[in-house]
Amino acid sequence: MKKAINVLVMEDNKYYNNLLSAALMQSISKIQEKFNYKIVFHSFTDSHRCMRKIKTNEILHNDTIAFVDYYLGDGINGSHIIKLLKEQSSDVMVILLSQSRVVGQKPNQVKYDYFVIKDSSALALCCLYLEQFADNKFM
């Protein structure tokens, strides 16, 4: 059976979601060529839809890396998504994204693995985390 990795992007800004998704897809192509992994990619701009998919197990949770924006609107923030993911599987790797450094400095607010500021190096950093995750998962 082919090894599988699940990649989840929850970013409500359509433009930034497209940028991040495109960058991650380039990394996914490299990973698939190098390791012959099956990679299942999920991208959401609607946080309610994302939460429904997680709750109904339409998104596999084992071997999952999630890129979650903190400020999502509609009364939901990234901590809601992360809590739901962690309830489904404790080994989910979560990269929390925000334009505000204050979010990353709030102690015990959200159980994320890495915090990325949305600046000029954010996309490259997210791709690096994805490649590291794949290397660590199956090497």
C-alpha positions, 0 to 999 in steps of 0.5 A, spaced: 500 500 500 502 506 498 504 511 503 499 517 504 499 524 507 494 528 508 495 536 507 489 541 509 489 548 508 484 553 512 485 560 509 479 564 508 482 569 504 481 566 497 487 570 494 492 567 500 489 561 500 490 560 492 498 562 493 499 558 499 495 552 495 499 553 489 506 553 493 504 547 497 502 543 490 509 545 488 512 541 494 507 536 493 509 534 486 517 534 489 515 529 494 511 525 490 517 524 485 522 523 490 518 518 495 512 516 491 507 518 496 499 518 495 498 525 498 491 528 499 490 535 498 484 539 502 483 546 501 478 551 504 476 558 504 469 556 508 471 555 516 464 552 517 465 547 511 472 545 513 469 543 520 463 539 517 468 535 513 473 534 519 467 532 524 464 527 519 471 524 518 471 526 510 478 528 511 483 523 514 486 525 520 492 520 520 499 523 517 496 530 517 499 536 516 494 542 517 496 550 515 490 554 519 489 561 519 488 564 525 483 570 524 477 566 520 471 570 521 464 568 522 465 567 530 470 562 528 478 562 529 484 557 528 483 555 535 476 552 533 479 548 527 485 546 531 482 543 537 477 539 532 483 536 528 487 534 535 480 531 538 480 527 532 488 525 532 493 527 536 499 526 531 496 532 527 502 537 525 499 544 525 502 550 522 498 556 525 498 562 520 497 569 522 499 576 520 499 578 527 505 576 531 501 577 537 497 571 536 503 567 536 505 570 543 499 568 547 501 562 551 496 556 552 491 559 547 492 554 541 496 547 541 499 548 534 506 546 532 509 551 528 507 559 528 508 562 521 507 570 520 504 571 513 510 575 510 514 574 504 518 568 507 511 565 509 510 560 503 517 558 503 517 556 510 510 552 509 513 548 504 519 547 508 515 544 514 511 540 509 517 537 506 520 536 513 513 532 515 514 528 509 521 526 510 520 525 518 513 521 517 516 515 512 524 515 513 
